[in-house]
Amino acid sequence: MEKIRVGIVNYLNTKPLLVGLRKVEEAGQIELIEDYPARIAALLIKKEIDLGLVPVAALPTIPNHFIVGSYCISTKEEVGSVCLFSQQPIDNVRRVILDYQSKTSVQLARLLFGQFWKKEVEFIPAFDEMYIGEIKGSTAGIIIGDRALEARSRFPYIYDLGIAWKAFTNLPFVFAVWASVVPLSKEFITLFDNANGLGFTQLKEVVAANQPATQYDLYRYYTTNIDYRLSAEKEEAIRLFLQKSEQLK
């Protein structure tokens, strides 16, 4: 049987998911491909992977996809690792540099500025890591993932996009879901879902193994900031986000 090619984000927030998925990989049933969110979406669109943890903003661009399993990357309010960072209050921000690693966070930022903060700014796409050094004066920036956790000690003004979305809609926010472009058996989906959950039965060990990589409290991150279970309310949040994103075009 051919291995299912699985694309997954290589951030700290996926470490609990990777515990079980690596065991499935070791058993020869999947091949894991690790990259940042926007690249995972691109690989799935080109069918260079079969199944991927993709940004929800990319879902409309992926032909014939379907969402797999009951795990996701979401937050009920404060996400911690998807933020607008600035040297000045948001009222003084004139330009916003957008993280090249994310589609969903970029779209969410545009949405929040237009419909929640109701503030016109110039959006500037970033292309590499150098952009973080350009966040100064009236230029703010969206930073996601592990780099955002580390940036929290560097900037006096931090606007968490999960908190802002919750205040705007009273809904959780879903950043990424598992999506596939190939048929998958019920047996594989059950195996895959169970693998996603294994790390949460060993969370103290996951935290201990990864805590040296960051100063941020990973136990808090995995139990309070990130919420990993997909639900009807989160599916509603995805629909609303995609609907509002369409209005931006």
C-alpha positions, 0 to 999 in steps of 0.5 A: 500500500502506498504511503499517504503523504501528510503535510504538517506545520513544523511549529511548536503548536503541532508538537502534541499532534506529531507524537502519534503521527510519527509513530504512524510514519514509523509503521510505514503508513504515512510520510510526513512533510514538514513546512510552514502553513502557506507552503503546506497549502501550496503542496496540497493544491499541486497534489504533491501531498495527499493530506495537509494541515492547511490554513482555513483561508486556503480552503476555497483555493483547494479543488475537491478537498474535504476536511478530515478528522476531529483535530485542528489548530484553533483558539477560543480567545487568546492564541498567543502566537498570532499577533500584531506587534508594534512599537506604538499603539494601534491608533498610531499604526500607518503600515502593517507588514504581513507574515509570508508564512501565513494565509489565514493570519494575513486575511484575518488581520485585513478583516480586523483592520477593516471591520473591527478596528475600522482603521485604514493602513497600508499592507505590505507583504513580507518575503523573508525573515528580514521584515521583523526588523522593519517593525518600528515607528508607525510600521507594525507587523503580523508575526505567527508561530514560534517567532511570535512567541519569542517576539512577545518580549521585544515589542511594547504593544501586542494585539492578539488576533484571537482575542480581537476575533472573539471580541468581534464575533463572539466565536472561536477562531480556527487557523488550520484544519486537516484537509485531503484531496484523495479518497481516504478509507474510514480505517485510515481516518480513524487511525489518523484521528487517534494518532493526532490525539496520542500526544495529549495523553502524554502532554507533560512529556511533550512540554518537557521535550519542547520547553527548551526551545522557547521562554513561553510556558508551553503547558499554558500554550497547549492547554489554554491558548491552542484548542485542538478539537474541531466542533460545530461552533468552530465550523460556524466560525470557519464559515463566517471567516470565509464569508467575510474574507470573500467580502474583502475581494 
